[in-house]
Amino acid sequence: MTDSIARNREQWNAAAHQWVASGERAWSTDEFTWGEFRVPEREVQALPDVAGRDVVELGCGTGYVSAWLARRGAANVVGVDPTEGQLASARRFQTEIGPVFSLVQAAGEAVPLCDGSFDLAVSEYGAAIWADPYLWIPEAARLLRPGGELVFLGNSVLFTLCAPDADEPAGDRLERDQRGLHRVTYTGEVSVEFHLPHGDMLRLLRSSGFEILDLIELYAPADATDATSLDAGDREFTYITAEWARRWPPEEIWRARRL
């Protein structure tokens, strides 16, 4: 267990109660949406057809993405997350709302599942920002069959560069260097995030055996409201304003195919 896995597990266990309500709302709808501004998949079209296919979600949290994929006809869905608190919520929602699928407690950097077991690996945040990409992306490649796809969403590079080191929303100035961008920590936070510049991510995907299919930048819809989060003291604060996210993309989706 790396220090970042241990730190993120500690943070997310402590915060698991904060995500129960949003997890329940997501489980209670069949519409697949992406990111903080809930952009519908029918508009984004980032996912392949999952009907009859085997799918793994890396960093599933409360498991709502896995639930959506199961409802879209995936033959086998496995949700993977290192945090027992989040997985407890996922199990509760499976019982109260359904459907039921497999859950595995493990970090995205080291998944105890067999090589070539899946046709799709997906992460909406999850491993995409909370696991070291130099470990989890080769691990995703190992889990996928040839021709299988990897689809993951995280914060955009621009948002990461503009996000201040405090509980304030991203602004219109650069707050950190792009050169050497990889491991990001914020003052007062136990957790560790990971973000790579586009060039580094492209090279990592290719060296891990992927071909790049698409890079989709997401913007806030015209009627969006600000995206908020909670700090360790359960205090809510805005970290992406809708105005900012209509001008610049706060999130991006990578699509790649296993060769």
C-alpha positions as CSV (number, residue, x, y, z in Angstrom):
1,M,0.0,0.0,0.0
2,T,1.5,3.3,-1.1
3,D,1.2,6.4,1.1
4,S,-1.3,7.9,-1.3
5,I,-3.6,4.8,-1.2
6,A,-3.5,4.9,2.6
7,R,-4.2,8.7,2.8
8,N,-7.0,8.5,0.3
9,R,-8.6,5.6,2.1
10,E,-8.4,7.5,5.4
11,Q,-10.0,10.6,3.8
12,W,-12.8,8.8,2.0
13,N,-13.7,6.6,5.0
14,A,-14.0,9.8,7.1
15,A,-16.1,11.4,4.4
16,A,-18.2,8.4,3.4
17,H,-21.3,9.7,5.2
18,Q,-21.2,12.9,3.1
19,W,-21.9,11.1,-0.1
20,V,-24.8,8.9,1.0
21,A,-27.5,11.3,-0.1
22,S,-26.0,12.0,-3.5
23,G,-25.3,8.3,-4.0
24,E,-28.9,7.5,-3.3
25,R,-30.1,10.1,-5.7
26,A,-27.9,8.7,-8.5
27,W,-28.9,5.1,-7.8
28,S,-32.6,6.2,-8.1
29,T,-32.3,7.3,-11.7
30,D,-31.5,5.3,-14.8
31,E,-30.0,8.3,-16.7
32,F,-26.2,8.1,-17.1
33,T,-24.6,11.5,-16.6
34,W,-21.0,12.6,-16.4
35,G,-19.3,14.9,-13.9
36,E,-20.3,17.6,-11.5
37,F,-22.7,19.2,-13.9
38,R,-24.4,15.9,-14.8
39,V,-24.0,16.1,-18.6
40,P,-26.1,13.3,-20.1
41,E,-24.3,10.4,-21.8
42,R,-26.8,10.7,-24.6
43,E,-25.1,14.0,-25.5
44,V,-21.5,13.1,-24.7
45,Q,-21.5,9.6,-26.2
46,A,-18.4,8.5,-24.5
47,L,-19.4,4.9,-23.8
48,P,-19.4,1.9,-26.2
49,D,-22.4,-0.4,-26.2
50,V,-22.1,-2.4,-23.0
51,A,-25.0,-4.9,-23.6
52,G,-23.7,-8.4,-22.9
53,R,-20.2,-7.2,-22.0
54,D,-18.0,-7.5,-18.9
55,V,-17.3,-4.2,-17.2
56,V,-15.1,-3.1,-14.3
57,E,-15.4,0.3,-12.6
58,L,-12.2,1.5,-10.9
59,G,-12.8,3.6,-7.9
60,C,-16.6,3.0,-7.8
61,G,-17.4,4.9,-4.6
62,T,-21.1,4.4,-3.8
63,G,-21.4,2.3,-7.0
64,Y,-23.9,4.4,-9.0
65,V,-22.0,4.2,-12.3
66,S,-21.8,0.4,-12.0
67,A,-25.5,0.4,-11.3
68,W,-26.2,2.4,-14.4
69,L,-24.0,0.1,-16.5
70,A,-25.8,-3.0,-15.2
71,R,-29.1,-1.4,-16.1
72,R,-27.8,-0.8,-19.6
73,G,-27.4,-4.5,-20.1
74,A,-23.8,-5.3,-19.1
75,A,-23.5,-9.1,-18.6
76,N,-21.1,-8.8,-15.6
77,V,-20.2,-5.7,-13.6
78,V,-17.6,-5.4,-10.9
79,G,-17.1,-2.3,-8.8
80,V,-13.7,-1.8,-7.2
81,D,-12.9,0.7,-4.4
82,P,-10.4,0.8,-1.6
83,T,-12.8,2.4,0.9
84,E,-14.9,0.1,3.1
85,G,-17.2,3.1,4.0
86,Q,-18.1,3.8,0.4
87,L,-18.6,0.1,-0.4
88,A,-20.9,-0.2,2.6
89,S,-23.1,2.5,1.0
90,A,-23.0,0.6,-2.3
91,R,-24.1,-2.6,-0.7
92,R,-27.0,-0.7,1.1
93,F,-28.2,0.7,-2.2
94,Q,-28.0,-2.7,-3.9
95,T,-30.3,-4.0,-1.2
96,E,-32.7,-1.0,-1.2
97,I,-32.7,-0.1,-4.9
98,G,-30.8,-2.6,-7.0
99,P,-29.4,-4.0,-9.1
100,V,-26.9,-6.3,-7.4
101,F,-23.4,-6.7,-8.8
102,S,-19.9,-7.7,-7.5
103,L,-18.0,-5.4,-5.3
104,V,-14.3,-5.7,-4.5
105,Q,-12.3,-3.8,-2.0
106,A,-9.0,-2.8,-3.6
107,A,-7.1,0.2,-4.9
108,G,-7.1,0.9,-8.6
109,E,-3.3,0.5,-8.6
110,A,-3.5,-3.2,-7.7
111,V,-6.8,-5.0,-8.6
112,P,-7.0,-8.7,-7.5
113,L,-8.8,-9.8,-10.7
114,C,-7.6,-11.9,-13.6
115,D,-5.8,-10.6,-16.7
116,G,-8.1,-10.0,-19.7
117,S,-11.3,-10.3,-17.8
118,F,-13.2,-7.2,-19.1
119,D,-14.4,-5.5,-22.3
120,L,-14.7,-2.1,-20.6
121,A,-12.9,-0.3,-17.7
122,V,-14.5,2.9,-16.6
123,S,-13.8,5.6,-14.0
124,E,-15.8,8.7,-13.3
125,Y,-13.4,10.4,-10.9
126,G,-12.5,7.4,-8.8
127,A,-9.2,6.0,-9.9
128,A,-9.1,8.7,-12.6
129,I,-7.9,11.2,-10.0
130,W,-7.4,9.3,-6.8
131,A,-5.0,6.6,-8.1
132,D,-1.5,7.1,-9.5
133,P,-1.9,7.0,-13.3
134,Y,1.5,5.4,-13.7
135,L,0.1,2.4,-11.8
136,W,-3.6,2.3,-12.4
137,I,-3.5,2.8,-16.2
138,P,-1.2,-0.2,-16.8
139,E,-3.4,-2.1,-14.4
140,A,-6.5,-1.2,-16.4
141,A,-4.7,-2.4,-19.6
142,R,-3.9,-5.7,-17.8
143,L,-7.6,-6.2,-16.9
144,L,-8.9,-5.5,-20.5
145,R,-9.1,-7.9,-23.3
146,P,-7.7,-6.9,-26.7
147,G,-10.1,-4.4,-28.2
148,G,-11.5,-3.5,-24.8
149,E,-12.0,0.2,-24.0
150,L,-10.9,2.4,-21.2
151,V,-13.2,5.4,-20.5
152,F,-12.3,7.8,-17.6
153,L,-13.3,11.3,-16.4
154,G,-11.3,13.6,-14.2
155,N,-10.6,17.3,-13.7
156,S,-9.3,19.0,-16.8
157,V,-5.7,20.1,-16.9
158,L,-6.8,23.7,-17.1
159,F,-9.0,23.4,-14.0
160,T,-6.2,21.8,-12.1
161,L,-3.8,24.6,-13.0
162,C,-6.4,27.3,-12.0
163,A,-7.6,25.6,-8.8
164,P,-6.3,27.5,-5.7
165,D,-4.7,25.8,-2.8
166,A,-7.7,26.6,-0.6
167,D,-11.5,26.1,-0.4
168,E,-12.1,28.7,-3.1
169,P,-13.3,28.2,-6.7
170,A,-11.0,28.1,-9.7
171,G,-10.3,31.5,-11.1
172,D,-8.9,33.1,-14.2
173,R,-5.2,32.8,-13.3
174,L,-2.8,30.0,-13.1
175,E,-2.1,28.8,-9.6
176,R,0.5,26.0,-10.2
177,D,3.0,24.9,-12.8
178,Q,2.1,22.6,-15.6
179,R,5.6,21.3,-15.9
180,G,6.0,18.3,-13.6
181,L,2.3,18.1,-12.8
182,H,1.5,14.8,-11.3
183,R,0.8,14.6,-7.6
184,V,-1.5,17.4,-6.2
185,T,-2.3,18.0,-2.5
186,Y,-4.3,20.8,-1.0
187,T,-3.7,22.6,2.3
188,G,-5.6,20.9,5.1
189,E,-6.4,17.8,3.1
190,V,-5.2,14.3,3.9
191,S,-6.0,13.0,0.4
192,V,-3.8,13.0,-2.7
193,E,-5.0,13.7,-6.2
194,F,-3.2,12.9,-9.4
195,H,-3.3,14.9,-12.6
196,L,-1.2,14.7,-15.7
197,P,-0.7,17.2,-18.6
198,H,-2.1,16.0,-21.9
199,G,1.2,15.1,-23.4
200,D,2.2,12.9,-20.4
201,M,-1.2,11.2,-20.4
202,L,-1.1,10.5,-24.1
203,R,2.4,9.0,-23.8
204,L,1.4,6.9,-20.8
205,L,-1.7,5.5,-22.5
206,R,0.3,4.6,-25.6
207,S,3.1,3.0,-23.6
208,S,0.5,1.0,-21.7
209,G,-0.8,-0.6,-24.9
210,F,-3.7,1.8,-25.8
211,E,-4.6,3.7,-28.9
212,I,-6.3,7.0,-28.2
213,L,-9.9,7.3,-29.4
214,D,-11.1,10.6,-28.1
215,L,-10.6,13.4,-25.6
216,I,-13.9,15.0,-24.7
217,E,-13.9,18.3,-22.8
218,L,-17.0,19.0,-20.8
219,Y,-18.6,22.4,-20.1
220,A,-21.4,23.4,-17.8
221,P,-24.9,23.5,-19.4
222,A,-26.5,26.9,-19.7
223,D,-28.8,26.3,-16.8
224,A,-26.2,24.8,-14.5
225,T,-25.7,25.9,-10.9
226,D,-22.3,26.0,-9.1
227,A,-20.6,22.8,-8.1
228,T,-20.1,22.5,-4.4
229,S,-18.1,20.2,-2.1
230,L,-17.6,19.5,1.6
231,D,-14.5,19.9,3.6
232,A,-13.4,17.7,6.5
233,G,-15.7,19.7,8.8
234,D,-18.8,19.1,6.7
235,R,-18.7,22.8,5.6
236,E,-20.0,23.2,2.0
237,F,-18.1,25.5,-0.4
238,T,-18.1,26.2,-4.1
239,Y,-15.2,24.9,-6.0
240,I,-16.4,25.2,-9.6
241,T,-18.6,28.1,-10.5
242,A,-21.1,27.5,-13.3
243,E,-19.8,30.8,-14.9
244,W,-16.3,29.5,-15.0
245,A,-17.4,26.1,-16.3
246,R,-19.3,27.6,-19.2
247,R,-16.1,29.4,-20.4
248,W,-13.6,26.7,-19.7
249,P,-13.9,22.9,-19.3
250,P,-13.7,21.8,-15.7
251,E,-13.6,18.1,-16.7
252,E,-12.4,15.9,-19.5
253,I,-13.1,12.3,-20.6
254,W,-10.4,10.1,-22.2
255,R,-11.3,7.2,-24.4
256,A,-8.8,4.6,-25.4
257,R,-8.8,1.1,-26.8
258,R,-6.6,-1.8,-25.7
259,L,-4.5,-3.0,-28.6
